[in-house]
Amino acid sequence: MASRLAVASSLVPRKLSPRESSPASSWSRGDTVRSILWFGTAVLARAPLLARVEGVLDHDQSIVGLMALDVAAGRRWPIFFDGQRYMGAIEPYVAALLVKLFGHSPSVVAMAPLLFFGLFVAAQYAVWRTWSSRATGHGAALVAVLGAPMLVLWSMVPRGGYVELLAWGVPVLGVYRSVTRSNRVGLSAGQQAGWGLLLALGYFVNPLSIIVYLTLAVDWTVGRHGADLRSQRKLQGTLIDGRLAPLIWCLVGLGTVLALAFFCHVDFRGNRLAPYVFCMGWLPARWGLPLGTAGIAMVLGGALLWSGAGLRACRLLLSHPGLALGALGDLFPFAAYNVLVLAGLLPLARSMPIWIRAPWDIGVNVRNGFSALGVLLGCDPNGPASVLVGQGVELPPVVWPGLVHLLSWLSPAVVGAVFALLGSVAWADREAWRRFWSLRGDLPTPGTVLALLGLAVTALLYLLQATSPNSSSIRYLVPAWIFLPGLVASALRLLPRGAYRMATVFLLAAWPLAQVNLWAELDRTAPMRPLVEALERRGVQGIIAETPVALIVANLSHGRVGALEYAPNWPRLGNRYLGRFAPAATVTCVVDTRLTWSPGEHPTTALRPNLGPRLHELAERYPGRVRVVSRVAQFEVWDVALPLREILLEEDGIPFSAGPDSANLSADLRTRHSSRGRVSHR
């Protein structure tokens, strides 16, 4: 009993700064009002950018707009983000309601992620007010509103599940730390089911939820139940009590990752459609696959067995059946989708390889992660690149070169300041960290320690991510902002009064300046809007174009100009606009002359010719039947008096009619997306 009291006393959070008000013991009605006010503040703060969101519109956002348009009209009810069965369609349904109320436009669709951003900011206040104090809660919410360019942009661009991940992750951390209290009141069946639903919802929202799951798994095993593990494995007096304990744990983690990568890792430089490499590729496929799978099971099973996490999880689910049932409820969309696919009512969309890159091959991730720090933490004015690069849309023009130069010069200092603040929090929590890695914890981990752990997991999984061909999707760093606002706010509250004021003014001046720069640069119409207007004046109802043009034109025209994708990386439009192409009619094609390669693909590894060269080839083969009829900015509009089968190939995922003389596709055939294609930058 005495030892438990000693451990408990050592886990009491550090003494608060003199400026910080004492944390309230219970949630009050006033805190509810404050959370609502922060929600409204977050939405209003993004209003200037919401009005300008068309300036950063790309084809991924356009998919959300087209899905919302279809749902609002009752034409279909998607379960996942179109063409990719790994992100749920929550955002398009919310956008569909807004479209129903306010009409269809990029700004209306962008209101959906903005509402989730409001929930994220309100949750920052609620969680950090509960963990620390009202002052820290207000600080966390303010940092979330006035954050770095990447957070600003990704808080209001509709991309299927990134903002929703932020809005989901913060409450999950709060609930987890609450229900792991040793003196908590038992959960009712309804509370268990609600907690299970919330916890398991993350994987449906976005696979990046693995960041939160792994953070909780490590903390629950090593932090919350560290003392149990220490006692069960009789680890008293071992190396984990010494100063080298962090290094030992890092070596254990590295060894585990190396073993997993040996048995299986992802490498797109081999087979881009089946990029898994088992047992280093040293064995034939018939042996490598089973042995690699068995090796992974052995490593993960051994870790679960030694740590007791597997047995502890089983006991938790058996003693809380409502929790298990709630979590199983989130599997319903996946089950429903598979049933519809088996019934032939939905095409089988592709997914992406969710596994690790080999740790000896992460150089590109290190370089891109380092270059992303300016937009992730600083005030780098290149924030739009985090949204538009690889999406086939030009970056917005520089409006104020002087301000851009100033922000570029300030950004490294802002990044350094944030790292210094994070370091100060880690230093203040050094005793808690010692308890963590020496396996002495048996109470909820301090909030700042849990958040720093989550930040470390975010960085680690980004370095090991292999879901893009070049593994450079810096958007996978966006989840860092689940943890950053509270950490920055907590660090500021630890500073002496003078330093506190200086750091606060510095950060809360640099970040808003970057936002003002974004307001100016995004104040433009979408580069493809003049093209849309020209097509509508001609009475064009359907076009063939490469992915960026096809999707953006369909979205900006509110579906009045439909499209078929030429050589899509992910077949997202399918045949929804197939009926726009009348048999024996001239086909309109649009070529973006500045799009030199397909989004998400490296120019040297593209598998298919672009549409422009394809049309020039057809023009030589069929003189007079394939010609350019107009030009709008960088876009060429072609009239092609040929059957669609001469332009598109079966690999594009569109079914062709059987008749040899049919000019176009048969609209009554059921669509089956081909499993062939390329992996995109998403």
C-alpha positions as CSV (number, residue, x, y, z in Angstrom):
1,M,0.0,0.0,0.0
2,A,2.8,2.4,0.9
3,S,4.6,1.7,-2.4
4,R,1.4,2.4,-4.3
5,L,1.0,5.7,-2.5
6,A,4.6,6.6,-3.3
7,V,4.0,5.9,-7.0
8,A,0.8,7.8,-6.9
9,S,2.4,10.8,-5.3
10,S,5.2,10.8,-7.9
11,L,2.7,10.9,-10.7
12,V,1.0,14.1,-9.5
13,P,1.3,16.7,-12.3
14,R,4.0,19.3,-11.9
15,K,3.2,22.6,-10.0
16,L,1.4,25.0,-12.3
17,S,2.9,28.4,-13.3
18,P,1.9,31.3,-11.0
19,R,0.0,32.9,-13.9
20,E,-2.0,29.7,-14.4
21,S,-5.4,29.5,-12.6
22,S,-6.0,26.4,-10.6
23,P,-7.6,23.6,-12.6
24,A,-11.3,23.2,-11.9
25,S,-12.3,19.9,-10.5
26,S,-15.4,19.6,-12.5
27,W,-16.9,20.8,-15.8
28,S,-19.2,23.7,-15.4
29,R,-22.0,25.3,-17.5
30,G,-19.6,28.2,-18.2
31,D,-17.1,25.8,-19.8
32,T,-19.8,24.5,-22.1
33,V,-20.5,28.1,-23.2
34,R,-16.8,28.7,-23.7
35,S,-16.5,25.7,-25.9
36,I,-19.4,26.9,-28.0
37,L,-17.8,30.3,-28.3
38,W,-14.6,28.8,-29.4
39,F,-16.4,26.8,-32.1
40,G,-18.0,30.0,-33.4
41,T,-14.6,31.8,-33.2
42,A,-12.9,29.1,-35.3
43,V,-15.6,29.2,-38.0
44,L,-15.5,33.0,-38.1
45,A,-11.7,33.2,-38.2
46,R,-11.7,31.0,-41.4
47,A,-14.5,33.0,-43.1
48,P,-12.1,35.1,-45.2
49,L,-10.4,32.0,-46.5
50,L,-13.7,30.2,-47.0
51,A,-14.8,32.9,-49.4
52,R,-11.5,32.3,-51.3
53,V,-11.4,28.5,-51.2
54,E,-11.8,28.3,-55.0
55,G,-8.3,29.7,-55.3
56,V,-6.9,26.4,-53.9
57,L,-9.4,24.1,-55.5
58,D,-8.1,20.8,-56.8
59,H,-9.5,17.5,-58.1
60,D,-9.6,15.8,-54.7
61,Q,-11.7,18.6,-53.3
62,S,-13.8,18.4,-56.5
63,I,-14.6,14.7,-55.8
64,V,-16.1,15.8,-52.4
65,G,-18.1,18.4,-54.2
66,L,-19.4,15.9,-56.8
67,M,-20.3,13.4,-54.1
68,A,-22.1,16.0,-52.2
69,L,-24.0,17.0,-55.3
70,D,-25.1,13.5,-56.0
71,V,-26.1,12.8,-52.4
72,A,-28.1,16.1,-52.2
73,A,-30.0,15.1,-55.3
74,G,-30.6,11.5,-54.0
75,R,-28.8,9.9,-57.0
76,R,-26.5,7.7,-54.9
77,W,-25.3,7.0,-51.4
78,P,-21.5,6.4,-51.3
79,I,-19.9,4.7,-48.3
80,F,-16.3,5.6,-49.0
81,F,-14.4,8.4,-50.8
82,D,-15.0,7.8,-54.5
83,G,-12.6,5.2,-56.0
84,Q,-10.7,4.6,-52.7
85,R,-12.1,2.3,-50.1
86,Y,-10.1,3.5,-47.2
87,M,-11.7,6.8,-46.2
88,G,-15.3,7.1,-45.1
89,A,-17.8,9.4,-46.9
90,I,-18.6,11.4,-43.7
91,E,-17.6,14.8,-45.2
92,P,-19.6,14.5,-48.4
93,Y,-22.8,13.8,-46.5
94,V,-22.3,16.8,-44.3
95,A,-21.5,18.8,-47.4
96,A,-24.6,17.4,-49.1
97,L,-26.8,18.9,-46.4
98,L,-25.1,22.3,-46.8
99,V,-25.5,22.0,-50.6
100,K,-29.2,21.3,-50.1
101,L,-29.5,24.4,-47.9
102,F,-27.3,26.9,-49.7
103,G,-26.7,25.6,-53.2
104,H,-23.6,24.0,-54.8
105,S,-20.3,25.9,-54.9
106,P,-16.7,25.3,-53.7
107,S,-17.3,27.6,-50.7
108,V,-20.4,25.8,-49.6
109,V,-18.8,22.3,-49.9
110,A,-15.8,23.7,-47.9
111,M,-18.1,24.6,-45.0
112,A,-18.2,20.9,-44.1
113,P,-14.6,20.6,-43.1
114,L,-14.8,24.0,-41.5
115,L,-17.6,22.8,-39.2
116,F,-15.3,19.9,-38.2
117,F,-12.5,22.3,-37.6
118,G,-14.8,24.2,-35.2
119,L,-15.3,21.0,-33.3
120,F,-11.6,20.4,-33.2
121,V,-10.9,23.9,-31.7
122,A,-13.8,23.4,-29.2
123,A,-12.3,20.0,-28.2
124,Q,-8.9,21.6,-27.7
125,Y,-10.3,23.9,-25.1
126,A,-12.4,21.2,-23.5
127,V,-9.6,18.6,-23.2
128,W,-6.8,20.9,-22.1
129,R,-9.1,22.8,-19.7
130,T,-9.9,19.4,-18.1
131,W,-6.2,18.2,-18.1
132,S,-4.7,21.5,-16.9
133,S,-6.7,24.7,-16.5
134,R,-9.0,27.1,-18.2
135,A,-6.0,29.3,-19.2
136,T,-4.3,26.4,-20.9
137,G,-7.6,25.4,-22.6
138,H,-8.0,28.9,-24.0
139,G,-4.4,28.9,-25.1
140,A,-4.7,25.6,-26.9
141,A,-7.8,26.8,-28.7
142,L,-6.2,30.1,-29.7
143,V,-3.1,28.3,-31.0
144,A,-5.4,26.0,-33.1
145,V,-7.2,29.0,-34.6
146,L,-4.0,31.0,-35.3
147,G,-1.8,28.0,-36.3
148,A,0.8,27.5,-39.0
149,P,-0.1,27.5,-42.8
150,M,-0.6,23.8,-43.1
151,L,-3.2,23.7,-40.4
152,V,-4.9,26.8,-41.7
153,L,-5.3,25.4,-45.2
154,W,-6.2,21.8,-44.2
155,S,-8.8,23.1,-41.8
156,M,-11.1,24.2,-44.6
157,V,-10.2,22.2,-47.7
158,P,-12.6,19.2,-48.3
159,R,-10.4,16.2,-48.9
160,G,-12.4,13.4,-47.4
161,G,-11.1,12.8,-43.8
162,Y,-8.2,15.0,-42.7
163,V,-10.1,17.6,-40.6
164,E,-12.4,15.0,-39.4
165,L,-9.4,13.1,-38.0
166,L,-8.4,16.2,-36.0
167,A,-11.9,16.6,-34.7
168,W,-12.0,12.8,-33.7
169,G,-8.5,12.5,-32.3
170,V,-8.7,15.2,-29.5
171,P,-11.9,13.8,-27.9
172,V,-10.6,10.3,-28.0
173,L,-7.5,11.3,-26.1
174,G,-9.7,13.1,-23.5
175,V,-12.0,10.2,-23.1
176,Y,-9.2,7.7,-22.9
177,R,-7.4,9.5,-20.1
178,S,-10.7,9.9,-18.3
179,V,-11.7,6.3,-18.4
180,T,-8.3,5.0,-17.4
181,R,-8.5,6.8,-14.0
182,S,-8.1,4.4,-11.1
183,N,-11.0,5.9,-9.2
184,R,-13.4,6.2,-12.2
185,V,-17.0,5.3,-11.8
186,G,-17.9,2.1,-13.6
187,L,-19.2,2.7,-17.2
188,S,-22.8,1.8,-18.0
189,A,-23.5,-0.4,-21.0
190,G,-24.5,2.7,-23.0
191,Q,-21.3,4.5,-22.1
192,Q,-19.3,1.5,-23.0
193,A,-21.0,1.3,-26.4
194,G,-20.4,5.0,-27.0
195,W,-16.8,4.8,-26.1
196,G,-16.4,1.7,-28.4
197,L,-18.1,3.5,-31.3
198,L,-15.9,6.6,-30.8
199,L,-12.7,4.7,-30.5
200,A,-13.3,2.5,-33.6
201,L,-14.7,5.3,-35.7
202,G,-11.2,6.6,-36.5
203,Y,-10.3,3.9,-38.9
204,F,-13.4,4.6,-41.0
205,V,-12.6,8.3,-40.9
206,N,-9.0,8.1,-42.1
207,P,-6.3,5.4,-41.9
208,L,-4.0,8.0,-40.3
209,S,-6.0,7.3,-37.1
210,I,-3.3,4.6,-36.6
211,I,-1.3,7.5,-35.1
212,V,-3.8,7.8,-32.3
213,Y,-4.3,4.1,-31.9
214,L,-0.6,3.4,-31.6
215,T,-0.1,6.3,-29.1
216,L,-2.9,4.9,-26.9
217,A,-1.5,1.3,-27.2
218,V,2.0,2.4,-26.1
219,D,0.7,4.5,-23.3
220,W,-1.8,1.9,-22.0
221,T,0.9,-0.8,-22.0
222,V,4.0,1.1,-20.9
223,G,2.5,4.1,-19.1
224,R,-0.8,3.2,-17.5
225,H,0.1,-0.4,-16.8
226,G,3.9,0.0,-16.7
227,A,4.1,-1.0,-13.0
228,D,2.1,-4.1,-13.6
229,L,4.4,-5.1,-16.4
230,R,7.4,-4.4,-14.3
231,S,6.1,-6.6,-11.5
232,Q,5.0,-9.4,-13.8
233,R,8.3,-9.6,-15.7
234,K,10.4,-9.0,-12.5
235,L,12.3,-6.1,-14.0
236,Q,13.5,-4.5,-10.7
237,G,17.1,-3.5,-10.8
238,T,17.5,-3.9,-14.6
239,L,18.8,-1.5,-17.2
240,I,15.5,0.2,-17.5
241,D,16.2,2.0,-14.2
242,G,19.4,3.5,-15.5
243,R,20.2,6.6,-17.6
244,L,20.4,4.5,-20.8
245,A,16.8,3.4,-20.5
246,P,15.6,5.6,-23.4
247,L,18.3,4.4,-25.6
248,I,17.5,0.8,-24.8
249,W,13.8,1.3,-25.6
250,C,14.8,3.0,-28.9
251,L,17.0,0.0,-29.8
252,V,14.1,-2.4,-29.0
253,G,11.8,-0.4,-31.1
254,L,14.3,-0.2,-34.0
255,G,14.9,-3.9,-33.8
256,T,11.1,-4.6,-34.0
257,V,10.7,-2.3,-37.0
258,L,13.7,-3.9,-38.7
259,A,12.3,-7.4,-38.1
260,L,8.9,-6.4,-39.5
261,A,10.4,-4.8,-42.5
262,F,12.5,-7.9,-43.2
263,F,9.4,-10.0,-43.2
264,C,7.4,-7.5,-45.3
265,H,7.8,-3.9,-46.5
266,V,6.4,-1.8,-49.2
267,D,8.5,-0.7,-52.2
268,F,6.8,0.8,-55.3
269,R,9.9,0.5,-57.4
270,G,9.2,-3.1,-58.0
271,N,5.6,-4.0,-58.9
272,R,3.6,-0.8,-58.5
273,L,0.3,-2.7,-58.3
274,A,1.6,-5.3,-55.8
275,P,4.4,-3.4,-53.9
276,Y,4.7,-5.8,-51.0
277,V,8.2,-7.3,-50.6
278,F,8.3,-10.4,-48.4
279,C,11.5,-11.8,-46.9
280,M,13.5,-9.2,-48.8
281,G,12.4,-10.8,-52.0
282,W,15.0,-13.6,-51.5
283,L,12.3,-16.4,-51.7
284,P,9.9,-17.3,-54.5
285,A,6.4,-15.8,-54.0
286,R,4.9,-19.1,-53.0
287,W,7.2,-19.2,-50.0
288,G,7.9,-15.6,-49.3
289,L,4.2,-14.6,-48.7
290,P,3.4,-17.3,-46.1
291,L,6.8,-17.1,-44.4
292,G,6.7,-13.3,-44.3
293,T,3.1,-13.3,-42.9
294,A,4.1,-15.8,-40.3
295,G,7.1,-13.7,-39.3
296,I,5.0,-10.6,-38.8
297,A,2.5,-12.6,-36.7
298,M,5.4,-14.0,-34.7
299,V,6.9,-10.5,-34.0
300,L,3.6,-8.8,-33.2
301,G,2.4,-11.8,-31.3
302,G,5.6,-12.0,-29.2
303,A,5.3,-8.3,-28.4
304,L,1.7,-8.7,-27.3
305,L,2.5,-11.8,-25.2
306,W,5.5,-10.3,-23.5
307,S,3.8,-7.0,-22.7
308,G,0.6,-8.6,-21.7
309,A,-1.3,-6.1,-23.9
310,G,-3.1,-8.9,-25.7
311,L,-4.4,-10.6,-22.6
312,R,-5.2,-7.2,-21.0
313,A,-7.2,-6.2,-24.1
314,C,-9.1,-9.5,-24.1
315,R,-10.0,-9.1,-20.4
316,L,-11.1,-5.5,-21.1
317,L,-13.5,-6.6,-23.9
318,L,-14.8,-9.5,-21.9
319,S,-15.5,-7.4,-18.9
320,H,-17.0,-4.6,-21.0
321,P,-19.2,-6.3,-23.6
322,G,-20.8,-2.9,-24.5
323,L,-17.4,-1.6,-25.5
324,A,-16.8,-4.5,-27.9
325,L,-20.3,-4.2,-29.4
326,G,-19.8,-0.5,-29.9
327,A,-16.5,-1.0,-31.7
328,L,-18.0,-3.7,-33.9
329,G,-20.7,-1.2,-34.9
330,D,-18.1,0.7,-36.8
331,L,-17.4,-2.3,-39.0
332,F,-20.9,-2.1,-40.5
333,P,-19.9,0.2,-43.4
334,F,-17.1,-2.1,-44.4
335,A,-19.4,-5.2,-44.2
336,A,-22.2,-3.4,-46.1
337,Y,-19.7,-2.3,-48.8
338,N,-18.4,-5.8,-49.3
339,V,-21.9,-7.2,-49.5
340,L,-22.8,-4.7,-52.2
341,V,-19.7,-5.5,-54.1
342,L,-20.4,-9.2,-54.0
343,A,-23.9,-8.5,-55.1
344,G,-22.6,-6.6,-58.1
345,L,-24.3,-3.4,-57.0
346,L,-21.0,-1.5,-56.5
347,P,-17.6,-1.7,-58.2
348,L,-14.7,-2.9,-56.2
349,A,-12.7,0.3,-55.6
350,R,-8.9,0.1,-55.0
351,S,-7.3,0.7,-51.6
352,M,-3.7,1.5,-50.8
353,P,-1.0,-0.6,-49.1
354,I,-1.1,0.2,-45.4
355,W,2.2,-1.0,-44.2
356,I,5.7,0.3,-43.5
357,R,8.5,1.4,-45.8
358,A,11.9,-0.2,-45.1
359,P,13.6,1.9,-42.4
360,W,16.9,1.8,-44.4
361,D,15.0,3.4,-47.3
362,I,13.5,6.5,-45.7
363,G,15.8,9.1,-47.0
364,V,13.1,10.8,-49.2
365,N,10.8,10.9,-46.2
366,V,13.4,12.6,-44.0
367,R,14.2,15.2,-46.6
368,N,10.5,16.0,-47.3
369,G,9.6,15.9,-43.7
370,F,12.4,18.4,-42.9
371,S,11.3,20.7,-45.8
372,A,7.7,20.5,-44.5
373,L,8.6,22.0,-41.1
374,G,8.1,25.6,-42.4
375,V,4.5,25.0,-43.3
376,L,3.8,22.6,-40.5
377,L,5.1,24.7,-37.6
378,G,6.5,27.9,-39.0
379,C,5.0,30.7,-41.2
380,D,6.4,29.6,-44.5
381,P,4.3,31.3,-47.3
382,N,4.4,28.1,-49.4
383,G,1.5,26.6,-47.6
384,P,-0.7,26.2,-50.7
385,A,1.9,23.7,-52.0
386,S,0.9,21.3,-49.3
387,V,-2.5,21.2,-50.9
388,L,-1.8,21.7,-54.6
389,V,1.5,20.0,-55.4
390,G,0.9,16.9,-57.4
391,Q,-2.7,17.8,-58.0
392,G,-2.4,19.3,-61.5
393,V,-3.2,22.8,-60.4
394,E,-0.9,25.8,-60.5
395,L,0.1,27.5,-57.3
396,P,-1.4,30.9,-56.7
397,P,0.6,33.9,-57.7
398,V,2.6,35.9,-55.2
399,V,0.7,39.1,-54.4
400,W,2.9,40.8,-51.8
401,P,6.6,39.8,-52.5
402,G,7.8,41.8,-49.5
403,L,5.6,40.0,-47.1
404,V,6.5,36.6,-48.6
405,H,10.2,37.5,-48.1
406,L,9.6,38.5,-44.5
407,L,7.6,35.3,-43.8
408,S,10.3,33.1,-45.4
409,W,12.9,34.8,-43.3
410,L,10.9,34.5,-40.1
411,S,9.8,30.9,-40.6
412,P,13.0,29.1,-39.4
413,A,12.9,31.2,-36.2
414,V,9.2,30.3,-35.6
415,V,10.1,26.6,-36.2
416,G,12.9,26.9,-33.7
417,A,10.7,28.6,-31.2
418,V,8.1,25.8,-31.4
419,F,10.8,23.2,-30.9
420,A,12.2,25.1,-27.9
421,L,8.7,25.2,-26.4
422,L,8.2,21.5,-26.9
423,G,11.7,20.8,-25.4
424,S,10.7,22.9,-22.4
425,V,7.6,20.8,-21.8
426,A,9.6,17.6,-22.1
427,W,12.1,18.9,-19.6
428,A,9.4,20.0,-17.2
429,D,8.0,16.5,-17.4
430,R,11.3,14.7,-17.1
431,E,10.3,12.9,-13.9
432,A,7.1,11.7,-15.5
433,W,9.2,10.4,-18.5
434,R,11.5,8.6,-16.2
435,R,8.5,6.8,-14.6
436,F,7.3,6.1,-18.1
437,W,10.4,4.3,-19.5
438,S,11.3,2.7,-16.2
439,L,7.8,1.0,-16.1
440,R,6.7,2.6,-12.8
441,G,3.5,4.1,-13.9
442,D,0.1,2.9,-12.8
443,L,-2.0,6.1,-13.1
444,P,-3.1,8.1,-16.2
445,T,-0.1,9.6,-18.0
446,P,0.1,13.4,-17.7
447,G,-1.6,15.1,-20.7
448,T,1.6,16.8,-21.9
449,V,3.5,13.4,-21.8
450,L,0.7,11.7,-23.7
451,A,0.7,14.5,-26.3
452,L,4.5,14.4,-26.8
453,L,4.2,10.7,-27.2
454,G,1.6,11.2,-29.9
455,L,3.8,13.7,-31.6
456,A,6.7,11.2,-31.6
457,V,4.4,8.5,-33.1
458,T,3.3,11.0,-35.8
459,A,6.9,11.7,-36.8
460,L,7.8,8.0,-36.7
461,L,4.9,6.8,-38.8
462,Y,5.5,9.6,-41.3
463,L,9.1,8.5,-41.8
464,L,8.0,4.9,-42.3
465,Q,5.0,5.7,-44.5
466,A,5.0,4.2,-47.9
467,T,1.5,4.9,-49.2
468,S,2.6,7.2,-52.1
469,P,4.9,6.2,-54.9
470,N,7.5,8.7,-53.8
471,S,6.5,8.7,-50.1
472,S,6.4,12.5,-50.0
473,S,2.8,13.1,-49.0
474,I,3.5,15.7,-46.3
475,R,-0.2,15.9,-45.6
476,Y,0.4,12.9,-43.5
477,L,1.9,15.2,-41.0
478,V,-1.4,17.1,-40.5
479,P,-2.3,14.9,-37.5
480,A,0.5,16.4,-35.5
481,W,-1.9,19.3,-34.8
482,I,-4.0,17.0,-32.7
483,F,-1.2,17.3,-30.1
484,L,0.6,20.6,-30.9
485,P,-1.9,23.3,-29.6
486,G,-2.0,22.0,-26.1
487,L,1.7,21.4,-25.9
488,V,2.5,24.9,-27.2
489,A,-0.1,26.5,-24.8
490,S,1.3,24.4,-21.8
491,A,4.9,25.5,-22.7
492,L,4.0,29.1,-22.9
493,R,2.4,29.0,-19.4
494,L,5.6,27.6,-18.0
495,L,7.7,30.6,-19.1
496,P,8.6,33.5,-16.9
497,R,6.4,36.5,-17.4
498,G,8.7,38.4,-19.8
499,A,9.6,35.4,-21.9
500,Y,5.9,34.4,-21.9
501,R,4.9,37.7,-23.4
502,M,7.7,37.8,-26.0
503,A,7.1,34.2,-27.2
504,T,3.3,34.7,-27.3
505,V,3.6,37.9,-29.3
506,F,6.1,36.4,-31.7
507,L,4.1,33.3,-32.5
508,L,0.7,35.1,-32.5
509,A,2.1,37.7,-34.9
510,A,4.0,35.4,-37.3
511,W,1.1,32.9,-37.8
512,P,-1.6,35.5,-38.5
513,L,0.7,37.3,-40.9
514,A,0.9,34.0,-42.9
515,Q,-2.9,33.8,-42.8
516,V,-3.2,37.3,-44.2
517,N,-0.8,36.3,-47.0
518,L,-3.0,33.3,-47.7
519,W,-6.1,35.5,-47.9
520,A,-4.3,37.6,-50.6
521,E,-2.9,34.8,-52.7
522,L,-6.1,32.7,-52.7
523,D,-8.2,35.7,-53.8
524,R,-8.5,34.3,-57.3
525,T,-11.0,32.3,-59.4
526,A,-10.1,28.7,-60.1
527,P,-7.8,28.5,-63.2
528,M,-10.3,26.3,-64.9
529,R,-13.4,28.5,-64.4
530,P,-12.9,30.3,-67.8
531,L,-12.7,26.9,-69.4
532,V,-15.9,25.8,-67.8
533,E,-17.7,29.0,-69.0
534,A,-16.4,28.4,-72.5
535,L,-17.6,24.8,-72.6
536,E,-21.0,25.8,-71.3
537,R,-21.4,28.5,-73.9
538,R,-20.7,25.9,-76.6
539,G,-23.4,23.7,-75.0
540,V,-20.9,20.9,-74.2
541,Q,-22.4,18.3,-71.8
542,G,-19.5,15.9,-71.5
543,I,-15.8,15.9,-72.0
544,I,-12.9,13.5,-71.9
545,A,-9.9,14.9,-70.0
546,E,-7.2,13.8,-67.6
547,T,-8.0,13.6,-64.0
548,P,-7.5,17.2,-62.8
549,V,-9.4,18.8,-65.6
550,A,-12.2,16.2,-65.7
551,L,-13.0,16.4,-62.0
552,I,-12.6,20.2,-61.6
553,V,-14.7,21.0,-64.7
554,A,-17.5,18.7,-63.6
555,N,-17.4,20.2,-60.1
556,L,-17.2,23.9,-61.2
557,S,-20.1,23.4,-63.7
558,H,-22.2,21.7,-60.9
559,G,-22.3,18.6,-63.0
560,R,-23.7,20.3,-66.1
561,V,-20.5,19.5,-68.0
562,G,-19.9,15.8,-67.2
563,A,-16.6,14.1,-67.8
564,L,-14.8,10.8,-68.3
565,E,-11.3,10.4,-67.0
566,Y,-8.5,9.6,-69.4
567,A,-5.9,7.2,-67.9
568,P,-7.0,7.8,-64.2
569,N,-4.7,6.8,-61.4
570,W,-7.8,6.2,-59.3
571,P,-11.0,5.8,-61.4
572,R,-13.3,8.1,-59.4
573,L,-15.8,9.3,-61.9
574,G,-16.6,5.9,-63.3
575,N,-19.5,6.1,-65.7
576,R,-21.7,8.5,-63.8
577,Y,-21.6,10.9,-66.7
578,L,-21.7,8.2,-69.4
579,G,-25.2,9.2,-70.6
580,R,-23.8,12.6,-71.7
581,F,-22.1,11.0,-74.7
582,A,-24.6,10.3,-77.4
583,P,-23.9,7.5,-79.9
584,A,-22.2,8.7,-83.1
585,A,-21.8,12.2,-81.7
586,T,-18.6,14.2,-81.8
587,V,-16.6,13.8,-78.6
588,T,-15.1,16.9,-76.9
589,C,-11.7,16.4,-75.3
590,V,-9.8,18.9,-73.2
591,V,-6.0,19.0,-72.9
592,D,-4.1,20.9,-70.2
593,T,-0.9,21.8,-72.1
594,R,0.9,22.6,-68.8
595,L,0.2,19.2,-67.3
596,T,3.3,17.3,-68.4
597,W,2.7,14.2,-66.3
598,S,-0.1,12.6,-64.4
599,P,-0.6,13.7,-60.8
600,G,1.1,11.5,-58.3
601,E,3.4,9.9,-60.9
602,H,7.0,10.7,-61.6
603,P,7.5,11.6,-65.3
604,T,9.9,8.8,-65.9
605,T,7.6,6.1,-64.5
606,A,4.3,7.1,-66.1
607,L,2.7,4.0,-67.6
608,R,0.4,5.6,-70.2
609,P,0.8,8.5,-72.7
610,N,-0.9,11.7,-71.8
611,L,-4.0,12.8,-73.6
612,G,-2.3,15.5,-75.7
613,P,0.1,13.1,-77.4
614,R,-2.7,10.6,-77.8
615,L,-4.9,13.1,-79.7
616,H,-2.0,14.3,-81.9
617,E,-1.4,10.6,-82.8
618,L,-5.1,10.2,-83.6
619,A,-5.1,13.4,-85.7
620,E,-2.3,12.0,-87.9
621,R,-4.2,8.7,-88.3
622,Y,-7.6,10.3,-89.0
623,P,-7.0,13.7,-90.7
624,G,-10.0,16.0,-90.4
625,R,-11.7,14.0,-87.7
626,V,-9.5,15.0,-84.8
627,R,-8.8,18.8,-84.5
628,V,-8.3,21.6,-82.1
629,V,-11.4,23.9,-82.2
630,S,-10.5,26.5,-79.5
631,R,-8.0,27.5,-76.8
632,V,-8.8,28.9,-73.4
633,A,-5.7,29.9,-71.5
634,Q,-3.5,26.8,-71.3
635,F,-6.3,24.5,-72.3
636,E,-6.9,23.1,-75.8
637,V,-10.5,22.0,-76.7
638,W,-10.6,19.2,-79.3
639,D,-13.5,17.8,-81.4
640,V,-13.0,14.1,-82.0
641,A,-15.3,12.4,-84.5
642,L,-14.3,8.9,-83.5
643,P,-15.8,6.2,-81.3
644,L,-14.8,6.4,-77.6
645,R,-13.0,3.1,-77.9
646,E,-10.5,4.9,-80.1
647,I,-9.7,7.4,-77.4
648,L,-10.1,5.4,-74.2
649,L,-8.9,1.9,-73.4
650,E,-10.4,-0.8,-71.3
651,E,-7.9,0.0,-68.6
652,D,-9.7,3.2,-68.0
653,G,-12.4,1.2,-66.2
654,I,-15.2,2.0,-68.6
655,P,-17.1,-0.9,-70.2
656,F,-17.4,-0.8,-74.0
657,S,-20.4,-2.0,-75.9
658,A,-20.0,-5.1,-78.1
659,G,-21.0,-3.6,-81.4
660,P,-17.9,-2.9,-83.6
661,D,-19.5,0.2,-85.0
662,S,-20.8,1.7,-81.8
663,A,-19.5,5.3,-81.5
664,N,-19.6,5.4,-77.8
665,L,-20.1,3.5,-74.6
666,S,-23.3,1.5,-73.8
667,A,-25.0,3.3,-70.9
668,D,-27.0,0.3,-69.8
669,L,-23.9,-1.9,-69.0
670,R,-23.0,-2.2,-65.3
671,T,-19.7,-0.6,-64.5
672,R,-16.9,-2.7,-63.2
673,H,-13.8,-0.6,-62.4
674,S,-10.6,-2.3,-63.5
675,S,-8.2,-3.2,-60.8
676,R,-5.4,-2.0,-63.1
677,G,-4.1,1.5,-62.8
678,R,-1.5,3.5,-60.9
679,V,-1.0,4.7,-57.4
680,S,-1.7,8.4,-56.9
681,H,-0.2,11.0,-54.6
682,R,-3.0,10.7,-52.1
